[in-house]
């Protein structure tokens, strides 16, 4: 990502939505951007693993896990799949695990927190649907920009 989110907001203003929720950075890439793909799931990572196993082509997967910190939706093995398949990053409204390993990967990762407890494996979830996190709409195909200052989304 060549433009800082603060500078991008100064340039484009209200054409962008700003996520006020304070996501933490976990990946080795502090700044990342790309077209949005989405997964809606709750404490179950089967669907998001499947999506990240497919070609990312520089996209960012936004995962609405309902804000649950009870189980991690992504750890190092799934993050490595994302890197291998060309994803720019993931934004998780939920938890991750394997923080130390995630920090070594060339992937942007924003999440609410971490928990060593793994996810369930029921296969529940939906892909490429609009999701709303903290009042901000993430639409598949729109652009998202993230760095140390926060997350901006095209309206």
Backbone torsions as a table, in degrees:
resi	resn	phi	psi	omega
1	UNK	NA	125.9	-174.5
2	UNK	-94.2	-18.8	-176.8
3	UNK	-115.8	131.1	177.5
4	UNK	-68.3	146.8	-178.0
5	UNK	-59.9	-36.6	179.0
6	UNK	-62.8	-43.8	178.3
7	UNK	-67.0	-39.6	179.0
8	UNK	-63.3	-41.2	177.8
9	UNK	-65.1	-40.9	177.6
10	UNK	-59.0	-36.4	-178.2
11	UNK	-76.5	-43.1	-171.5
12	UNK	-108.0	-15.4	175.0
13	UNK	53.0	-129.9	-172.7
14	UNK	-71.7	2.6	170.0
15	UNK	-71.2	-12.7	-178.3
16	UNK	-117.1	144.1	171.5
17	UNK	-94.9	141.7	178.5
18	UNK	-113.3	128.9	179.2
19	UNK	-82.9	116.5	-178.7
20	UNK	-79.1	-26.7	179.6
21	UNK	-57.4	138.7	-174.3
22	UNK	-90.5	86.6	175.1
23	UNK	-73.3	148.9	175.0
24	UNK	-98.2	152.8	176.0
25	UNK	-95.9	134.2	-178.0
26	UNK	-125.0	-18.7	-176.0
27	UNK	-89.9	172.9	179.3
28	UNK	-77.0	-15.3	177.2
29	UNK	-103.2	111.6	-177.1
30	UNK	-71.9	-38.6	-180.0
31	UNK	-113.3	135.8	178.6
32	UNK	-156.3	158.3	178.5
33	UNK	-155.1	164.0	177.7
34	UNK	166.4	175.5	176.0
35	UNK	-70.9	142.2	-176.7
36	UNK	-80.0	133.5	162.3
37	UNK	-119.9	154.7	-177.0
38	UNK	-133.0	153.3	168.9
39	UNK	-136.5	133.5	172.3
40	UNK	-112.8	118.8	-178.8
41	UNK	-153.0	166.4	178.5
42	UNK	-136.2	108.1	175.9
43	UNK	59.0	18.4	-177.7
44	UNK	-133.7	121.3	-173.8
45	UNK	-108.7	13.0	-178.4
46	UNK	-60.8	-47.6	-177.3
47	UNK	-67.0	-43.9	-178.8
48	UNK	-67.2	-33.6	175.8
49	UNK	-63.5	-41.7	178.1
50	UNK	-61.4	-44.1	179.9
51	UNK	-64.6	-45.7	-178.9
52	UNK	-71.0	-12.0	174.9
53	UNK	-83.7	-6.9	179.2
54	UNK	-100.8	163.5	-179.5
55	UNK	-57.4	127.0	-179.0
56	UNK	-89.0	-29.1	179.4
57	UNK	49.9	39.6	176.2
58	UNK	79.9	10.9	-179.9
59	UNK	-79.8	168.0	175.7
60	UNK	-117.0	124.4	177.6
61	UNK	-89.4	119.7	176.5
62	UNK	-99.8	118.8	-174.8
63	UNK	-111.4	113.5	176.1
64	UNK	-92.3	98.8	178.5
65	UNK	-97.3	20.5	177.4
66	UNK	69.4	11.8	179.3
67	UNK	77.2	9.7	-177.6
68	UNK	-71.0	131.5	173.8
69	UNK	-108.0	9.9	-176.7
70	UNK	-76.1	-27.8	179.9
71	UNK	-143.2	143.8	178.0
72	UNK	-78.7	132.9	177.0
73	UNK	-88.2	-21.8	-179.6
74	UNK	-144.8	140.0	173.7
75	UNK	-128.6	-165.1	-174.5
76	UNK	-63.6	-36.8	-176.9
77	UNK	-67.5	-43.1	177.9
78	UNK	-70.2	-37.4	177.5
79	UNK	-63.2	-37.8	176.9
80	UNK	-63.8	-36.5	174.8
81	UNK	-60.8	-42.3	179.5
82	UNK	-60.9	-43.3	178.9
83	UNK	-63.7	-48.1	-178.9
84	UNK	-60.0	-29.5	-175.6
85	UNK	-100.5	10.5	171.0
86	UNK	79.7	27.6	174.8
87	UNK	-81.3	141.9	177.7
88	UNK	-78.9	-33.5	-178.5
89	UNK	-179.2	176.5	175.1
90	UNK	-135.9	144.7	174.0
91	UNK	-123.1	119.7	-172.4
92	UNK	-118.8	116.3	172.6
93	UNK	-82.4	70.9	-174.5
94	UNK	170.4	-157.2	-172.4
95	UNK	-110.8	158.3	171.7
96	UNK	-119.8	175.3	170.9
97	UNK	-143.0	175.3	-177.7
98	UNK	63.5	44.7	-175.6
99	UNK	-52.5	-43.7	-177.3
100	UNK	-61.6	-44.3	179.2
101	UNK	-69.5	-39.6	179.8
102	UNK	-60.2	-37.5	-178.4
103	UNK	-64.9	-19.0	-179.0
104	UNK	-90.6	-9.4	-175.8
105	UNK	-90.1	142.9	178.6
106	UNK	-80.0	63.7	-175.8
107	UNK	-141.8	136.9	173.2
108	UNK	-78.4	129.0	179.5
109	UNK	-137.7	118.5	173.2
110	UNK	-117.7	135.0	177.7
111	UNK	-153.1	170.0	-178.4
112	UNK	-78.4	-28.9	-177.7
113	UNK	177.7	-163.7	-178.8
114	UNK	-134.5	156.4	177.7
115	UNK	-157.9	129.2	-178.7
116	UNK	-70.0	-12.8	-178.2
117	UNK	-71.1	126.4	-177.4
118	UNK	-77.1	164.1	-178.6
119	UNK	-76.0	170.9	171.9
120	UNK	-83.1	170.4	-175.0
121	UNK	-130.6	47.9	-177.8
122	UNK	-86.4	-15.4	-179.7
123	UNK	82.5	16.9	180.0
124	UNK	-82.8	135.5	175.8
125	UNK	155.6	163.0	179.1
126	UNK	-127.0	149.0	-179.8
127	UNK	-119.6	154.0	173.5
128	UNK	50.6	45.9	172.6
129	UNK	-118.0	153.3	175.0
130	UNK	-62.8	136.4	174.5
131	UNK	-126.9	151.5	178.5
132	UNK	-119.7	126.4	178.1
133	UNK	-127.2	123.8	179.2
134	UNK	55.2	37.0	178.3
135	UNK	79.3	0.8	-179.5
136	UNK	-103.8	129.9	-179.8
137	UNK	-85.6	125.9	174.4
138	UNK	-107.9	107.8	-178.4
139	UNK	-103.6	131.8	176.8
140	UNK	-54.3	132.9	179.8
141	UNK	95.7	-21.7	175.8
142	UNK	-74.2	163.4	179.2
143	UNK	-91.8	145.1	173.6
144	UNK	-127.9	143.8	-179.0
145	UNK	-130.3	132.9	-178.9
146	UNK	-140.6	143.6	172.7
147	UNK	-158.3	-163.5	-177.3
148	UNK	-61.8	-24.9	-179.1
149	UNK	-83.2	-22.0	179.9
150	UNK	148.2	-157.1	-174.3
151	UNK	-127.5	129.1	174.5
152	UNK	-119.3	143.4	-178.3
153	UNK	-131.4	135.8	174.1
154	UNK	-62.3	142.6	175.7
155	UNK	-75.3	NA	NA
